[in-house]
């Protein structure tokens, strides 16, 4: 199996995009980087692709917030991002601007759901399986084209189940090859070529092979600070 290779680390940390607590920090779909050094709420670090970090934020009902300027590495751009509760990055500034102010009625409920929605809205995933009919592929790829046109990143995933090792390595490799050929054909379709681009080569995960797509005409993020 191919292993995903994380980018090399820059020699020195970059300055943050804004002052601590600055509500103008880039978050969710406004982040532009190939790779993310993801910091969990427990302080755990991992290096993942941006689309995977966005999916992780959506699953956790949190915001993905960039806390350093994007840096260049030999393997692509890298940004340090944290998983934070919805609105946490803006809370200190809001409190300083209006000390003692009460939140608007109905503002508190549903915060976690809104955070999940914001992160999920920035990244989409489309799943396929070997043997899928061409009609079903066409329906799914029209949705992918719509996501890309809307400026969203998309994860194309071909999911498969390997035969038991007793069936032999040749049978297992045949399944991998079929999944690999399908993901390559998906990337080559006009829906992807016209509206997006792969951010890297297909990668193997547990029971899947996937590739991340970025919109070809993504809007530029607002200058930090």
C-alpha positions in Angstrom: 0.0 0.0 0.0 1.1 3.5 -0.7 1.5 5.7 2.4 0.6 9.4 2.4 3.8 11.5 2.8 3.5 14.5 5.0 5.3 17.7 3.8 8.7 18.6 5.2 8.6 21.1 8.0 9.7 24.8 7.6 12.8 25.9 9.4 11.0 28.5 11.5 7.4 29.3 12.4 5.7 32.0 10.5 3.9 35.0 12.1 0.2 34.5 12.8 -2.4 36.0 10.4 -3.6 38.4 13.0 -3.6 39.3 16.6 -4.6 36.6 19.1 -8.4 36.7 19.3 -8.7 38.6 16.0 -12.1 37.7 14.5 -10.7 38.1 11.0 -8.8 34.9 11.2 -9.3 32.6 8.2 -11.6 29.7 9.0 -13.2 26.7 7.3 -13.6 27.3 3.5 -11.5 30.5 3.5 -8.4 28.6 4.3 -6.1 28.1 1.4 -3.3 25.4 1.9 -2.4 22.0 0.5 -1.6 20.6 4.0 -2.7 21.4 7.5 -0.9 20.9 10.8 -4.0 20.1 12.7 -4.1 20.8 16.5 -6.9 19.0 18.3 -8.7 20.4 21.4 -6.5 18.0 23.4 -3.3 19.5 21.9 -2.6 16.6 19.6 -0.8 17.3 16.3 -1.2 15.6 13.0 -0.4 16.7 9.4 -3.3 16.1 7.0 -4.6 17.4 3.7 -6.9 20.5 4.0 -10.0 18.6 2.8 -9.5 15.9 5.5 -9.1 18.6 8.2 -12.3 20.2 7.0 -14.1 16.9 7.2 -12.7 16.3 10.7 -14.0 19.7 11.8 -17.4 18.9 10.4 -17.6 15.6 12.2 -16.6 17.2 15.5 -19.1 20.1 15.1 -16.3 22.6 15.4 -14.6 25.3 13.3 -11.3 24.9 11.6 -9.3 28.1 12.4 -6.0 29.0 10.8 -3.5 30.3 13.4 -0.4 30.9 11.3 0.4 32.3 7.9 0.5 29.8 5.1 4.1 28.6 4.5 5.8 27.1 1.5 7.4 23.6 1.8 8.9 21.4 -0.9 5.7 19.3 -0.8 3.2 22.3 -1.0 1.7 24.9 1.2 1.3 24.3 4.9 -0.9 26.1 7.5 -1.3 25.5 11.2 -4.9 25.2 12.2 -6.9 24.4 15.4 -10.2 22.8 15.9 -12.2 25.4 18.0 -15.8 25.7 19.2 -17.9 27.8 16.8 -17.1 31.5 17.2 -14.3 30.9 19.8 -11.7 32.8 17.7 -14.0 35.9 17.6 -15.3 35.7 21.2 -12.4 37.7 22.9 -12.7 40.6 20.5 -16.5 40.7 20.7 -16.3 40.7 24.5 -13.7 43.6 24.5 -15.9 45.6 22.2 -19.0 45.2 24.3 -18.2 44.4 27.9 -21.1 43.1 29.8 -23.3 42.9 26.7 -25.8 40.1 26.7 -26.0 37.8 23.7 -29.0 38.3 21.4 -32.0 36.2 22.1 -31.7 32.8 20.5 -28.0 33.2 19.7 -26.7 30.5 22.0 -28.7 27.4 20.9 -27.6 25.5 17.9 -24.0 26.8 18.0 -22.5 23.3 17.5 -24.8 22.5 14.7 -23.9 25.8 12.9 -20.2 25.0 13.3 -20.7 21.5 11.8 -22.6 23.1 9.0 -20.0 25.7 8.2 -17.1 23.2 8.1 -19.2 20.6 6.2 -20.2 23.3 3.7 -16.6 24.0 2.9 -15.7 20.4 2.1 -17.8 17.7 0.4 -17.2 14.0 -0.1 -18.5 11.7 -2.8 -18.2 8.0 -2.4 -18.0 5.3 -5.1 -17.5 1.6 -5.2 -16.1 -0.8 -7.8 -18.7 -2.0 -10.2 -20.8 1.2 -10.0 -23.0 1.7 -13.0 -22.1 4.5 -15.5 -25.5 6.2 -14.9 -24.8 6.4 -11.2 -21.3 7.8 -11.8 -22.8 10.5 -14.0 -25.3 11.5 -11.4 -22.6 11.7 -8.7 -20.2 13.6 -10.9 -22.8 16.2 -11.8 -23.0 16.9 -8.0 -19.2 17.1 -7.8 -19.2 19.6 -10.6 -21.7 21.7 -8.7 -19.6 21.6 -5.5 -16.5 22.7 -7.4 -18.4 25.5 -9.2 -19.5 26.7 -5.7 -15.9 27.0 -4.5 -15.9 23.9 -2.3 -13.2 21.3 -2.0 -14.3 17.7 -2.8 -12.9 14.3 -1.6 -13.5 11.5 -4.2 -13.4 8.2 -2.4 -13.5 4.7 -3.9 -14.3 2.2 -1.1 -13.5 -1.4 -1.4 -13.1 -4.6 0.7 -10.1 -6.8 0.2 -10.6 -10.6 0.0 -9.4 -12.7 2.9 -5.6 -13.3 2.8 -6.3 -17.0 2.2 -7.5 -16.0 -1.3 -4.0 -15.0 -2.2 -2.2 -11.7 -2.9 -3.2 -11.8 -6.5 -6.9 -11.6 -5.7 -6.3 -8.7 -3.2 -4.2 -6.8 -5.7 -6.9 -7.2 -8.4 -9.3 -5.4 -6.0 -6.8 -2.6 -5.4 -6.2 -2.3 -9.1 -9.9 -2.0 -9.9 -10.3 0.7 -7.3 -7.2 2.6 -8.5 -8.4 2.5 -12.1 -11.8 3.8 -11.1 -10.4 6.8 -9.1 -8.1 7.6 -12.0 -11.0 7.6 -14.5 -13.0 9.9 -12.2 -10.2 12.4 -12.0 -10.0 12.4 -15.8 -13.7 13.1 -16.4 -14.7 16.5 -17.8 -16.6 17.4 -14.6 -13.3 17.5 -12.8 -11.1 18.8 -15.6 -13.4 21.8 -16.3 -14.1 22.8 -12.7 -11.3 21.6 -10.5 -8.0 20.0 -10.1 -6.5 17.2 -8.0 -4.3 18.5 -5.1 -2.1 15.4 -5.3 -1.9 11.8 -6.4 -4.6 9.3 -5.2 -3.8 8.0 -1.7 -4.8 4.8 0.1 -6.7 4.9 3.4 -8.3 2.1 5.3 -10.6 0.4 2.8 -10.5 3.2 0.3 -8.4 5.1 -2.2 -9.2 8.8 -2.4 -8.1 12.0 -4.0 -8.8 15.6 -3.0 -10.1 18.1 -5.5 -9.8 21.9 -5.2 -12.0 24.3 -7.3 -10.1 25.6 -10.3 -11.2 29.2 -9.8 -11.2 29.4 -6.0 -11.8 32.9 -4.6 -8.7 34.5 -3.0 -8.9 34.7 0.8 -9.0 38.2 2.4 -5.6 39.5 3.5 -5.1 38.7 7.2 -4.7 41.5 9.7 
